[in-house]
Amino acid sequence: MGHGCRRVGERIAASIGRITEAATLFVKAKDISKGGVLLALPALLSNGLLKHTKEYFKLPKGYYNLRHIFITLAFIVLLRIKTIESIKNCSPGEIGKIIGLDRIPEIKTIRKKLSILAEQEKAQAWNSVLSKQWMESNDESAGILYVDGHVRVYNGKQTKLPKRYVAREKLCLRGMTDYWLNDAIGRPYFVVSKAQNSGMLAALKTDIIPRLLKEVPNQPTDEDLLNNKYKTRFSLVFDREGYSPEFIKTMWQEYRISCYTYNKYPGQDWAEEEFREEEVKMHNGEIVKMKLAERGTYLGDKIWTREIRKIKKNGHQTSIVTTDFEPCRAAIAVSMFSRWSQENFLKYMMENFGIDRLIEYETTPLDETIEVINPEYRQLESKIKSVSQKLSKETSKFGKITLAMETEKEKEDMEKYLKRKGELYESIEIYTKELDELKKKRKETAKHIQIGELSESEKFSSLAQEKKHIMDTIKMIAYRAETAMAMIIRERMSKPDEAKALLRQIFVDEVDLNPDTKNNILTITIHSLTNEKSNRIVESLCNTLNETETVFPGTNMRLFYNLVST
């Protein structure tokens, strides 16, 4: 039955269908490796780990139920076990003790359970209801939302995904693009994955905006919008990838959604005398000083916007444009520059939670009516670029040799000069003619075609996403839980930025379990950390967690946390 299996009778009963699930039972134990992750359970539950799971998912009778699977997956995420296969490197019996079982499921069992859940195709619905609740629990943060794309590079051979630019690699590589939606301090709401390389604006129009119109809480009524022409439903913040005066105009005029982005074409610098130093409070609580100036600008001859600029000590000016007319310019600057919290989130999720790792190896067909870049058009673009470069090079040589004619040396060797000039002129004519023909052909070629119109060699599928959506949602819950815990302990730390590093240390620490079935209390005693200062922080965290009076799911046992030295 595998390492750590002690409840043999229940396992046999589950295998023949005599019981629906294994009971969650805790036994007295000492020095449980990585048991510190139990301190994250109240935060995981409050962020929705087991909320609505029974509404959207079902598992057949067996030893492990939904609750066991979801808690196990959340714990392995927080323990930085980045793939399901990596579970083999940890002690199954040790982690099993902290979820009230003899051992956690084997790798093949977890994969099987995930496959059953994926077949139900409820991952998006589950994430949607959680996302809505997260927004409602902090409706002020939900008023300003951050969108950013992240490419998951794919090197497999199951499908030939289109290439796209990967900024962190500075290369064009095959992969999927995930568009993440976060709040101002980086907490995630949901993610939209795209196999086709249609860009951020397409994802916003087709997937993100329709969902936000349904989920963002406390949106103004139509009457409110009519009475105040500057009022916005909510705001979207994105980088230059989303810069489009036409899109910004559409968002404002059709939906009253305001957009924040960097000005792609800022033009000349403003006079330094226009800038005034202002003290502003960032969303993470940090107080900073910025030199800001503001003007109005008619963006791309499409829509009137506010333009706020920040000037650095070296004179560099950063230009922000927005259709949000109500906040002061300092608030606009804070909201735009808080976009880096989303960049930090994506980097953190890659390094700690493995959001780029494959969960499954299957592919799924795409809707054949989806439009993609015509490969023939792309080839013509590439050829035009190549010929243009050659033409530019030959034209430059022709200009140089013409100017050089004035020297005595060239006059003495006129025959050689005229021959070279003629060769260059002939090359220029050939390249010019070729370029004109290519441009004419490009004009006659459709830029976009449907996937169904692609040749068999060019067709591609999407990587299967259902299991990924389940795991991504669990990782979002884990990140939000960890962030909530970090916000509790950072107040007691001299270096608040190290809060999550301390939590990582806590999660892998050893604990002792002492169940009191008479009083329904499960005492979790965490072992001492490396120094007294950290111990005091852990002790304070334990007191805060005890105030939640969290009951371990599937039992009547209230969790009580303390430090071994107390």
N, C-alpha and C positions, 0 to 999 in steps of 0.2 A: 504493500500500500504506500510505500515511500517513507522518507525520513520524517520523524516527528509524529506519525500517526499513532495516537493512543486510544482514540474513541472508536475502536474497531466495530463494536456492535452497532453503533449509529450509522457507520459507513456502509455496513452490509445491509441494514434496514433501508437506507436511502437508495442503494443500488437496486433493490427489488420493489421499490415504491411503497414501502411500509410507512415512511415518514415524509413529510413535505419539505422539511429543512432541518438542519442541525440546530440544536438549542445553543444560545450564546451563554456560555458558562465560564466564569473566571476562577482560576485556582491560585492559591498563594504561591508566589514565585519571587526569587531574588535575582538581581543582576541581569535583567533582561536587556540584551543588546538592542540598541536603536529604539528602546521603549519611550524615549523622550518625545517621539512624534505624537504620543497620546495627548500631549499638551495642546496640540493643534485641533483636537476634535471639536471643542465648543465653537471655535471660529469656523471650522468646516461646515458644521451643522447650521450655524446662523447664516452662512452664505449660500445655503440651499443644496448641500450635497445630497441629502435624501428627500428633499422636497419634491413632490410630484413624480418621483420615480415610479411609484406603483400605478400612477395614472397613465404613464406613457410606456412603461416597459413591463414585460412579464418573462419569467423563467419557469421552465418545467420543474416538477418535483426533483429534489436532489439535495445533496449534503450542503452545498453552498447556495444561499439565496441572494436576491438583489442587494440586500443590505451588506452582506459579507463582501460581495464583489466590489461595490462602489467604495466602501471604506478601505478595502485593500488597495485599490487603484489610487485613491487619494493619498494614502500613506506612502506608497512607493514613489509617487511623484514628489512629495515633500522630502523624501529620503534621497532624492537625486538619482533614483534608479530610472534611467532615461528610456529604456526599452523593456518590453515584456520579457525578452530573452535574457536580459541582465538579472532577472529575479533569481536565476540559478546561482548567482554569486553571493546571495545572502542566505541566512539561516531561516528556512520556512517555519520551523517550530517556534523560534523566538518571536517573529512577527505574528504568528498564529496566536500566541498567548495574549497579545495586546488587543486582539479583536474577539477574544472569547472563544477561540477554537483551539484544536490541537496543532494545526498548521494552516498556512495559507494555501490556496489552490496551486496546483502545478501549472507550468507554462501552458501546456496543451489544454488544460481545463479553462484557464482564463481566456485563451483564444476561442475555444468552443463557446463559452458564455457570451463573449463579445460578438461572435458571429450570429448567435441567436438574437441578441439585442439589435444588431445592425439590420437583420432581416425585417424587423418591425418598422423601420424607417421613421422613427419618432425622435431622432436626435435633435433635429432642427426645432421641432415643436417644444421639446424640453428646454433647449437653450433659450428659445423665444420667451417662454413664460418666466424663466429665471432672469433674463435680461430686463424684462419689464419690471420685475420686482426690485432689481438692483437700482434701476432708475428711480422708481417710486420711493425707495428708502433714502435717496439722496437727490431729491428733485432739483436742487440748485445746481449740482454738478451736471445733471442731465441736460441743462439748458445750453451748454457748450460742449460739443462732441468733436473728437479728433479722429481723423481717418488717415491711415497710412498703409501702403502696400509693402508686402514682404514676399520675396521669391523663395520658394522651396525648391532647391535644385534637385533635379531627378536624373540619375545616371543609369537607370535601369533600361531594359530592352522590351518591356511589355507594350509600350506605345511610344510613338515619336512625337513628343510634345513640342510645340513651337518654341523657338528660342526667344529670350527676353533679356533685357539688360539687368545685370545683378550689380548694384552699386558697390556692395562690400567686396566683391571680387574684381570689379572693373572689367567685366567680361560679359559677353552675350552667351547665355547657357540655357539649356532646356530645363523646364520646370513648371510648377504651378504657382500662381500668384494668390496670396492670401491678403485680403483687405480687412484690417483690424479696426474696430471701433472702440475707443477708450474715453475715459473722462480726463479731467485736467491733471490728475496726479498719476495717470497711467493705468488705472484699474480698468480691465477689459469688460466689454458688454457682449460683443459677439464678433464672429469672423465670417467672411464670405470668401469662398475659394473659387478660382477661375482657371480652367485649363487653357482657354483661348486668351491670346494676348491682346485684349481689346482696350486695356487701359483703365485708369481709375474712374474717369468720367462715365464710361459705360457701366461700370459696376455701381456707381452712385445712382445713376438713373434707373437701372433695371432691378437692383437688389436692395440697396441700402436705404435710399430715400423712401420708397413705399413702406418699408418696414418701420422706419423711424416715425413716419406720420401716424402709424398705429400705436407705437410703443412709448414715445416720449410723453411723460406726464405733464399735466398742468399747462397744456398748450392754450393760447388765447382763443377765444371764440371768434367767429366771423365778424360779430358786432364789435368786439374789441379792436380787431384789425382795421375795421372801417372807421372807427372813431379816432384811431391814432395811426397815422400813415407811416410812422417810423417804427412801430412795434413789430417784433419778429416772433415767429413760432419757436424757433430754436436756431442755434448757430453751428455751422460746420467749419472746422479748421483743418487745412491740409497744406502740403508743400507745393512747390512749383509744378509738380506733375498734374495737379488739378487746376492750374491757372488757365482760365478760359473766360474772357469777357462775356461771350454768348451764354455759357453755362451759368455764370454768376447772375446775369440778367434774368435768365429763365427761372432760376431758383427764387429770386426775389419777386418777380412779377407774377409768377404762377402759384407759388407756395408760400411766399413771405418767409423764406428761409434765408438767413444772412450767411454770407461766406467770409472767411478770413483766409488770406494767402499772401505769399510774398509777391511783390510786383516783378514780373519777369522782365519788363522793359522800363526801368525807372527813369531813364534819361539822365539829364545833367544833375549834378549835386546841388543841393540847396545851400544857401548862404548860412554860415555857422551862426550868424547873429539870430537866426530864427529859432534855434534850439534852446530849450529851457530845461535845467536839471530838475528832476522830480524824484521823490522817494516813493517807491512802490513796493507792495507786498506780493510776493509770488504765491502761487497756489499751495506750495509746500510750507508756507509760513516764513520763508526767508525774506528779509528786507534788503532791497538793493536800490541803487541810484542809477537813473537813466537820463540821458539828454534827449529830449523828444521835441518834435515839431509836427505840425499838421497843416494840410491843405486839402482842398477838394480836387478831384481829378475825374475827367470823363474817360473812363477806362475803355481803350480800344474802340472809341467812337460808338460804344454800345450802351453804357450805363454810368450814371454819376455815382462815384464812391468817395469814401474818405480815404486819404492817404496819410499814414503816420510813419515818420522816419525816426530811427534811432541812430545817433552818431557815436562812434567809438573814439577813444583817445587818439588813434592813428588817423582819424578823419574819415574812415570808411562809414558809409551810410547804408543802413538796411531799411528797405521800403516795404511797408505793409499796406495792403488795400483791403477794405471791408465795406459791406453794405449794412453793417450794424451801426445805426446812427444814434443810439441812446447812451451807451457807456462813454465815460471820459476817455481821452486818448491814452492815459496811463493804464486803464483797465484793458483797453484793446491790446496794448503792447504786452501786458502780462499774459493775456490769453494766447497770443500768437507765439510768444517765446516759451510758453509752457509746453509747446509741441514736442520739445526735446524729452519730456517725460515719456512720451510714446516711443521715441527712438530708444530710450533706455530700457523701456519695458520689453521691446522686441529683442534687444541684445541680451537682456537678463533671461528671457524665456528660452532663447537659443542655448545659452550657456548652462542654465540650471535645470530646465524642464524639457529640453530636447524637442521643441516644437517642429523641428525640421525632420525628425526621424520618421521613417515609414512605419505605419501600424499594420498595414496589409499590403499584399502584392497584386491584388486584383485591379482591373480597370472597369469602367462603365462607359457605355456609348453616350455620346452627346446628341442633343437635339440637332437634327440635320438642317434645321432652318436658321441656326445660329450663323451670323455673318462673321467671316474672318478675312484677313488680308489675302488677296489673290496672289498665289505664289508667282504667277507670271508677271504681275505688277511689281512685286518685290524684286524679281530678277531684272526687270527693266530699270528700276530705281538704282540698283547696284551698278548696272552697266553705264547708266547716265553719269553716275558719280565718278566711275573709273575714267570714262572718256573725257569728262569735264576736267579732271585733274591732269590728264595727258595734254589736253588742249591748252590749259593754263600754263603748263610747263613749257610747251613749245612756243607759246606767245611771249612768254618771259624771255626765252632765248632769242627770239626774233627782235624784241625790243633792245636787248643788250647789244646784239651784233650791229644793229642800225646805229646806235649811239657810238659804238666803237669805230665807225667808218671815218670819223673825224680825225683820227690819229694818222700820222705819217706812215706808220707801219702798214695800216690797212690800205692806204692809197697806193703803196708800192706793190701790194699783192691783191690788186683789184679783182683779178680773175678768180682767185680762191675765195675771196669775199662774196662775189656775186653767186658763185656756185653754192656756197653754204646757205646764203640767204634764200636762194631759190628752193633748196631742199626743205628749209624750214617753212617757207610759204606754202609749198605743196603739202607738207604734213598738216599745217593749220587748216588748209582747205578740206583735206580728207576727214580730219577730226570734226570740223564744223559741220560737214555734210552728214557724218555718222551721228552726231549729236542731235541734229535737226530731225533725222529719221527716227531716232529712238524716242525723242520727245513727242513726235507725232503718233508713234505707236502706243506710247504710254497714255496719251490723251484718248485713244480709241479703246483702251483696255480698262475694264471695271476694276476699281481699287478694292472693292469688297465683293466676295461671293459667299454663298452658303456652303456649309460644311459638306452637304450632300452633293455639291457640284465639284468638289475636289477629286482629283484622280486617286486611285486606290493607294498609290505610293505616298501620297501627301496626306491622306486621311489620318486622323488621330483620335484617341479616346481620352477621357479624363481618368485620373487615378481615382479609385473607389474612395468615397469620402465619408460614408456613414460611421464606420469605426473611428475614423479620425475626428469627426464631429463630437462623438461621445467623449473621446480622450481629451480633445481640446476644451470641452466644457468643464471636465473634471480639473484640467490644468488651470483654467480660469478661476474656478472655485478655490483651488489650492493657492493661487497667487493672491487672490483677494483676502483669503484667510491669513496668509503670511503677512500681507501688508497691514491688515487690521492689528495683528499681534505686534508688528514692528512699531506701529503708531502708539501702542500702549507703553512699550519699554523705552522708546527713544527719549521720552521726557526725563528719564533717570540716567541717561547716558551723556558723558562729556563729548562724545563723538557720535551724534545721532545717525550719521550715515552708515555706521557699523552695526545698526540694529539687526539687519537681516543676516549678517555674518554670525552674530551671536545666536540667532534663532537656529541657524544651520547646525551650530555646535550643540544646542539644546536638543534638537530632534534626534541626533545620533547618540545622545548620552544614554547611559543605563538607568533603569528604574526598577523599583521593587513593587510588586502588586500584593495587596492585602484585601481580599473581598470579605465584607461583613454581611453575610446573608440575613442575619437577624435584623439589622438596622438598615439593610439595603444601601450600603455605602461601599464604594470601591475606592480604596486609598491608593493613590499613585505617588510613590516617593521617588523623586528624581535625585540622582547622585550628585555630589558636589562637582562644580566646574573647576576650571584651572586657577581661579583667583577669587578672593572674597568679594570684590566689587561685582563680578558676574553673579555670584551667589545671591547677593542682595537684590539684584535685578530679577533673578529667577524667583526669589521668594515673593517679591512684589507682584510678579506676573501670576504666581500661584494664587495669591489672595484675590486678584481680579477675576481669575477664572472660576474660583470657588463661589464668587458672588453670582455667577450665571446659573448655578445649581443645575448643571447639565446632567441629564440622565443618559446612560449609554444606550443607544438604540437597540431595541429587542429585549431589554431587561428593565427591571425596576431599580437598578443600581445607580445611585447618584455619585458623580465623580468628585473626589476630594483630592486636591493636589497639595503636596508639601515637599520641602527640601530635606534631604537625609540628615542634615546637621541640626534641624530644628526640632 
